[in-house]
Amino acid sequence: MYKVDKIRTRREELKRLWFSLPVSQKEIKTITVKVGKNKHWPGYGEVTIMSDGPNGYSHFSTHQEHPMEYALNCEEYKSGEYKLVIKE
């Protein structure tokens, strides 16, 4: 019983510290395209759309057959607000 209370206390303290961290006023918006190298999935890759700022954090990731085409045709890229990052 004592061990459970000790773990809960630590968890609550970590949660309190996490929510007390300052929030950056600068908004970061990126689209990351990671081209896959799997021989069983040629032409596939992962597209990650991430936004972080004073309004909150948002993250979306998907596995696509033509990742560059998907990234260039998505609403976020067309808005001009997101930075495109390409990884291999």
PABAPA-131234 format. One record per atom (N, C-alpha, C, CB): residue number from 1; residue in three letters; x, y, z. Coordinates in Angstrom, 1 decimal. Each point is the difference from the previous one (the first is absolute). Last residue first. Glycine has a CB too. Layout:
! PABAPA-131234
NUM/ALA/X/Y/Z $
...
This chain:
! PABAPA-131234
88/GLU/15.6/11.4/-45.1 $
88/GLU/0.2/-1.3/-0.6 $
88/GLU/0.3/-1.1/0.9 $
88/GLU/0.7/1.2/-2.0 $
87/LYS/-3.4/4.0/2.0 $
87/LYS/1.0/-0.9/0.6 $
87/LYS/0.0/-1.3/-0.8 $
87/LYS/-0.3/1.0/2.3 $
86/ILE/-1.7/4.5/-2.5 $
86/ILE/0.1/-1.3/-0.7 $
86/ILE/1.2/-0.8/0.6 $
86/ILE/-1.0/1.0/-2.2 $
85/VAL/-2.6/3.4/3.3 $
85/VAL/1.3/-0.6/0.3 $
85/VAL/0.0/-1.4/-0.6 $
85/VAL/0.2/1.3/2.2 $
84/LEU/-3.1/3.8/-2.3 $
84/LEU/0.2/-1.4/-0.6 $
84/LEU/1.4/-0.5/0.3 $
84/LEU/-1.7/0.5/-1.8 $
83/LYS/-1.8/3.4/4.2 $
83/LYS/1.4/-0.3/-0.5 $
83/LYS/0.0/-1.4/-0.4 $
83/LYS/1.1/1.8/1.4 $
82/TYR/-5.6/1.5/-0.9 $
82/TYR/0.8/-1.1/0.4 $
82/TYR/1.3/-0.2/-0.7 $
82/TYR/-2.1/-1.1/0.6 $
81/GLU/-1.5/4.4/-1.5 $
81/GLU/0.4/0.2/1.4 $
81/GLU/1.0/-1.1/0.5 $
81/GLU/-2.2/1.1/0.3 $
80/GLY/-0.3/-0.7/-4.7 $
80/GLY/1.3/0.7/0.0 $
80/GLY/0.5/0.3/1.5 $
80/GLY/-0.7/1.0/-2.1 $
79/SER/-3.3/-3.5/0.0 $
79/SER/-0.2/1.2/0.8 $
79/SER/1.2/0.9/0.0 $
79/SER/-1.7/-1.3/1.4 $
78/LYS/1.7/-3.1/-3.4 $
78/LYS/-0.5/1.0/-0.9 $
78/LYS/-0.3/1.3/0.8 $
78/LYS/-1.0/-1.8/-1.4 $
77/TYR/2.4/-2.0/3.8 $
77/TYR/1.1/0.5/-0.9 $
77/TYR/-0.5/1.1/-0.9 $
77/TYR/1.0/-2.3/0.1 $
76/GLU/-4.2/0.2/2.7 $
76/GLU/1.0/0.7/0.8 $
76/GLU/1.1/0.6/-0.8 $
76/GLU/-0.6/-1.5/1.9 $
75/GLU/-2.8/-1.3/-3.9 $
75/GLU/-0.5/1.4/0.3 $
75/GLU/1.1/0.8/0.7 $
75/GLU/-2.3/-0.8/0.1 $
74/CYS/3.9/-3.3/-3.3 $
74/CYS/-0.9/0.2/1.2 $
74/CYS/-0.2/1.5/0.3 $
74/CYS/1.0/-2.2/0.9 $
73/ASN/1.7/0.2/-4.6 $
73/ASN/-1.4/0.2/-0.3 $
73/ASN/-0.8/0.2/1.3 $
73/ASN/0.3/-1.3/-2.0 $
72/LEU/4.4/0.3/2.1 $
72/LEU/-0.1/1.2/-0.9 $
72/LEU/-1.5/0.4/-0.3 $
72/LEU/2.2/-0.5/-1.0 $
71/ALA/-1.0/-3.5/3.5 $
71/ALA/0.3/1.2/0.7 $
71/ALA/-0.2/1.2/-0.8 $
71/ALA/1.7/-1.3/1.2 $
70/TYR/-2.4/-2.8/-3.3 $
70/TYR/-1.0/0.2/1.0 $
70/TYR/0.3/1.3/0.8 $
70/TYR/-0.3/-2.5/0.2 $
69/GLU/3.4/1.1/-3.4 $
69/GLU/-1.2/0.4/-0.7 $
69/GLU/-1.1/0.3/1.1 $
69/GLU/0.6/-1.4/-2.1 $
68/MET/3.4/-0.5/3.6 $
68/MET/0.2/1.4/-0.4 $
68/MET/-1.3/0.6/-0.7 $
68/MET/2.5/-0.6/-0.3 $
67/PRO/-2.5/-4.1/1.7 $
67/PRO/0.0/1.0/1.1 $
67/PRO/0.2/1.4/-0.4 $
67/PRO/0.8/-1.8/1.4 $
66/HIS/-2.8/-2.7/-3.5 $
66/HIS/0.8/1.1/-0.6 $
66/HIS/0.1/1.1/1.0 $
66/HIS/-0.7/-0.7/-2.4 $
65/GLU/-1.3/-3.2/4.0 $
65/GLU/0.7/-0.6/-1.1 $
65/GLU/0.9/1.1/-0.7 $
65/GLU/-1.9/-1.6/-0.4 $
64/GLN/0.6/1.9/5.7 $
64/GLN/-0.6/0.2/-1.3 $
64/GLN/0.9/-0.7/-1.1 $
64/GLN/-1.0/2.2/0.8 $
63/HIS/-0.3/-1.5/4.9 $
63/HIS/0.9/-0.8/-0.9 $
63/HIS/-0.6/0.0/-1.4 $
63/HIS/0.8/-1.5/1.9 $
62/THR/-1.2/5.1/2.6 $
62/THR/-0.6/-0.9/-0.9 $
62/THR/1.0/-0.7/-0.9 $
62/THR/-2.1/1.3/0.1 $
61/SER/1.0/2.4/4.5 $
61/SER/1.0/-0.8/-0.7 $
61/SER/-0.8/-1.1/-0.9 $
61/SER/1.8/0.4/1.8 $
60/PHE/-2.3/4.4/1.6 $
60/PHE/-0.7/-0.9/-0.9 $
60/PHE/1.1/-0.7/-0.8 $
60/PHE/-2.1/1.4/-0.1 $
59/HIS/1.3/2.3/4.5 $
59/HIS/0.9/-0.9/-0.7 $
59/HIS/-0.9/-1.0/-0.7 $
59/HIS/1.8/0.3/1.7 $
58/SER/-1.8/4.6/1.6 $
58/SER/-0.7/-0.8/-0.9 $
58/SER/1.0/-0.9/-0.8 $
58/SER/-2.0/1.7/-0.1 $
57/TYR/1.4/2.1/4.7 $
57/TYR/0.8/-1.0/-0.8 $
57/TYR/-0.9/-0.9/-0.8 $
57/TYR/1.8/0.1/1.7 $
56/GLY/-2.6/5.3/0.4 $
56/GLY/0.0/-1.5/0.3 $
56/GLY/0.9/-0.7/-1.0 $
56/GLY/-2.3/0.2/0.9 $
55/ASN/1.6/4.6/-0.6 $
55/ASN/-1.3/-0.5/-0.1 $
55/ASN/-0.1/-1.5/0.2 $
55/ASN/-0.5/1.8/-1.6 $
54/PRO/4.7/0.7/1.6 $
54/PRO/-0.8/0.5/1.2 $
54/PRO/-1.5/-0.6/-0.1 $
54/PRO/1.4/2.1/0.1 $
53/GLY/2.1/-5.0/-2.8 $
53/GLY/0.0/1.4/0.3 $
53/GLY/-0.9/0.3/1.2 $
53/GLY/0.5/0.5/-2.4 $
52/ASP/0.8/-4.4/-1.8 $
52/ASP/0.2/0.2/1.5 $
52/ASP/0.1/1.5/0.2 $
52/ASP/1.2/-2.3/0.3 $
51/SER/-2.3/-1.9/-4.3 $
51/SER/-0.1/1.4/0.4 $
51/SER/0.1/0.2/1.5 $
51/SER/-1.5/0.4/-2.0 $
50/MET/2.4/-4.2/-2.4 $
50/MET/0.0/0.3/1.4 $
50/MET/-0.1/1.5/0.1 $
50/MET/1.5/-2.0/0.5 $
49/ILE/-1.8/-2.6/-4.0 $
49/ILE/-0.4/1.4/0.1 $
49/ILE/-0.1/0.3/1.5 $
49/ILE/-1.2/-0.1/-2.3 $
48/THR/3.5/-4.0/-1.0 $
48/THR/-0.4/0.5/1.3 $
48/THR/-0.2/1.4/0.0 $
48/THR/1.3/-1.8/1.1 $
47/VAL/-0.7/-2.9/-4.4 $
47/VAL/-0.2/1.5/0.0 $
47/VAL/-0.5/0.3/1.4 $
47/VAL/-0.5/0.1/-2.5 $
46/GLU/3.3/-4.5/-0.1 $
46/GLU/-0.8/0.5/1.1 $
46/GLU/-0.1/1.6/-0.1 $
46/GLU/0.6/-2.0/1.4 $
45/GLY/0.0/-2.1/-5.4 $
45/GLY/0.7/0.7/1.0 $
45/GLY/-0.9/0.6/1.0 $
45/GLY/1.7/0.6/-1.7 $
44/TYR/-0.9/-3.9/-3.3 $
44/TYR/-0.7/0.4/1.2 $
44/TYR/0.8/0.8/1.0 $
44/TYR/-1.4/-2.1/-0.3 $
43/GLY/2.9/-0.2/-3.8 $
43/GLY/-0.8/1.2/-0.3 $
43/GLY/-0.8/0.5/1.1 $
43/GLY/0.0/-0.8/-2.3 $
42/PRO/1.4/-4.3/2.5 $
42/PRO/0.6/1.1/-0.8 $
42/PRO/-0.9/1.1/-0.4 $
42/PRO/1.5/-1.8/-0.9 $
41/TRP/-1.4/-2.3/4.3 $
41/TRP/-0.9/1.1/-0.2 $
41/TRP/0.7/1.1/-0.8 $
41/TRP/-1.2/-0.5/2.2 $
40/HIS/3.5/-3.4/-1.0 $
40/HIS/-1.3/-0.6/-0.2 $
40/HIS/-1.1/1.1/-0.2 $
40/HIS/0.7/-2.0/1.4 $
39/LYS/3.9/2.9/-0.4 $
39/LYS/-0.1/-0.6/-1.4 $
39/LYS/-1.3/-0.6/-0.3 $
39/LYS/2.4/-0.4/0.1 $
38/ASN/-1.1/4.7/3.2 $
38/ASN/-0.4/-1.4/0.1 $
38/ASN/-0.2/-0.6/-1.4 $
38/ASN/-1.1/0.4/2.2 $
37/LYS/2.1/4.2/-0.7 $
37/LYS/1.1/-0.8/-0.7 $
37/LYS/-0.3/-1.5/0.1 $
37/LYS/1.6/1.8/0.5 $
36/GLY/-4.4/3.4/-0.2 $
36/GLY/0.2/-1.3/0.5 $
36/GLY/1.1/-0.7/-0.8 $
36/GLY/-2.3/-0.1/0.8 $
35/VAL/1.5/5.5/0.3 $
35/VAL/-0.1/-1.0/-1.1 $
35/VAL/0.4/-1.4/0.5 $
35/VAL/0.5/1.8/-1.7 $
34/LYS/-2.6/2.7/4.1 $
34/LYS/1.1/-1.0/0.2 $
34/LYS/-0.2/-1.1/-1.0 $
34/LYS/0.2/0.5/2.5 $
33/VAL/-1.9/4.9/-1.4 $
33/VAL/-0.2/-1.2/-0.9 $
33/VAL/1.3/-0.9/0.2 $
33/VAL/-1.4/1.4/-1.6 $
32/THR/-1.3/2.9/4.5 $
32/THR/1.2/-0.9/-0.2 $
32/THR/-0.4/-1.2/-0.9 $
32/THR/1.0/0.8/2.2 $
31/ILE/-2.8/4.5/-0.7 $
31/ILE/-0.4/-1.3/-0.7 $
31/ILE/1.3/-0.7/-0.3 $
31/ILE/-2.1/1.0/-1.1 $
30/THR/0.8/3.2/4.9 $
30/THR/0.8/-0.8/-1.0 $
30/THR/-0.7/-1.1/-0.6 $
30/THR/2.0/0.6/1.3 $
29/LYS/-2.2/4.1/2.1 $
29/LYS/-0.8/-0.8/-0.8 $
29/LYS/0.9/-0.7/-1.1 $
29/LYS/-2.1/1.5/0.4 $
28/ILE/2.1/1.6/4.6 $
28/ILE/0.8/-0.8/-0.9 $
28/ILE/-1.0/-0.9/-0.8 $
28/ILE/2.0/0.1/1.6 $
27/GLU/-2.1/4.8/1.4 $
27/GLU/-0.7/-1.1/-0.5 $
27/GLU/0.8/-0.8/-1.0 $
27/GLU/-2.2/1.2/0.4 $
26/LYS/3.2/2.1/4.1 $
26/LYS/0.3/-0.2/-1.4 $
26/LYS/-0.8/-1.2/-0.5 $
26/LYS/2.3/1.1/0.2 $
25/GLN/-2.2/0.2/4.4 $
25/GLN/-0.9/0.9/-0.8 $
25/GLN/0.2/-0.1/-1.5 $
25/GLN/0.1/1.6/2.0 $
24/SER/0.7/-5.4/2.1 $
24/SER/0.6/0.9/-0.9 $
24/SER/-1.0/0.9/-0.8 $
24/SER/1.8/-1.7/-0.2 $
23/VAL/-2.3/-0.3/5.3 $
23/VAL/-0.4/-0.3/-1.4 $
23/VAL/0.6/1.0/-0.9 $
23/VAL/-2.2/-0.9/0.8 $
22/PRO/3.8/-1.1/4.3 $
22/PRO/-0.5/1.2/-0.8 $
22/PRO/-0.3/-0.5/-1.4 $
22/PRO/1.4/1.6/1.4 $
21/LEU/-2.0/-4.9/2.9 $
21/LEU/1.0/0.5/-1.0 $
21/LEU/-0.5/1.2/-0.8 $
21/LEU/0.9/-2.4/-0.1 $
20/SER/-3.4/-0.3/3.4 $
20/SER/0.5/1.3/0.4 $
20/SER/1.1/0.5/-0.9 $
20/SER/-0.6/-0.6/2.3 $
19/PHE/-1.6/-3.7/-2.8 $
19/PHE/-1.0/1.1/-0.3 $
19/PHE/0.5/1.4/0.5 $
19/PHE/-1.8/-1.7/0.1 $
18/TRP/4.5/-2.1/0.8 $
18/TRP/-0.2/0.0/-1.4 $
18/TRP/-0.9/1.2/-0.4 $
18/TRP/0.3/-2.5/-0.1 $
17/LEU/0.4/1.5/4.7 $
17/LEU/1.1/0.6/-0.6 $
17/LEU/-0.1/0.2/-1.5 $
17/LEU/1.4/-1.0/1.8 $
16/ARG/-4.8/-1.4/0.5 $
16/ARG/0.0/1.4/0.4 $
16/ARG/1.2/0.8/-0.6 $
16/ARG/-1.1/-0.7/2.2 $
15/LYS/0.9/-4.0/-2.8 $
15/LYS/-1.0/0.7/-0.8 $
15/LYS/-0.1/1.5/0.4 $
15/LYS/-1.3/-2.2/0.0 $
14/LEU/4.3/-0.5/2.4 $
14/LEU/0.5/0.1/-1.4 $
14/LEU/-1.1/0.8/-0.8 $
14/LEU/1.4/-2.1/0.2 $
13/GLU/-2.6/1.0/4.2 $
13/GLU/1.0/1.0/0.0 $
13/GLU/0.6/0.3/-1.4 $
13/GLU/0.6/-0.7/2.3 $
12/GLU/-3.7/-2.9/-1.7 $
12/GLU/-0.6/1.3/0.2 $
12/GLU/0.9/1.2/0.0 $
12/GLU/-1.7/-1.2/1.3 $
11/ARG/3.5/-3.2/-1.4 $
11/ARG/-0.7/0.3/-1.3 $
11/ARG/-0.7/1.3/0.1 $
11/ARG/-0.4/-2.4/-0.3 $
10/ARG/2.5/0.8/4.2 $
10/ARG/1.0/0.4/-1.0 $
10/ARG/-0.7/0.4/-1.3 $
10/ARG/1.7/-1.6/1.1 $
9/THR/-4.5/-0.1/2.3 $
9/THR/0.6/1.3/0.4 $
9/THR/1.0/0.5/-1.1 $
9/THR/-0.4/-0.6/2.5 $
8/ARG/-1.3/-3.8/-3.0 $
8/ARG/-1.0/1.0/-0.3 $
8/ARG/0.4/1.4/0.3 $
8/ARG/-1.7/-1.7/0.5 $
7/ILE/4.4/-1.9/0.8 $
7/ILE/0.0/0.1/-1.4 $
7/ILE/-1.0/1.1/-0.5 $
7/ILE/0.7/-2.4/-0.2 $
6/LYS/-0.6/1.3/4.8 $
6/LYS/1.3/0.6/-0.4 $
6/LYS/0.1/0.3/-1.5 $
6/LYS/1.1/-1.1/2.0 $
5/ASP/-4.7/-1.4/-0.2 $
5/ASP/-0.1/1.4/0.4 $
5/ASP/1.2/0.8/-0.5 $
5/ASP/-1.5/-0.6/2.0 $
4/VAL/1.6/-4.1/-2.5 $
4/VAL/-1.0/0.6/-1.0 $
4/VAL/-0.2/1.5/0.3 $
4/VAL/-1.2/-2.2/-0.1 $
3/LYS/3.9/-0.4/3.1 $
3/LYS/0.6/0.2/-1.3 $
3/LYS/-0.9/0.7/-1.0 $
3/LYS/1.4/-2.1/0.5 $
2/TYR/-3.1/0.9/3.8 $
2/TYR/0.9/1.1/0.1 $
2/TYR/0.7/0.3/-1.4 $
2/TYR/0.4/-0.5/2.5 $
1/MET/-3.1/-3.4/-2.0 $
1/MET/-0.8/1.2/0.0 $
1/MET/0.9/1.2/0.0 $
1/MET/-1.8/-1.2/1.2 $
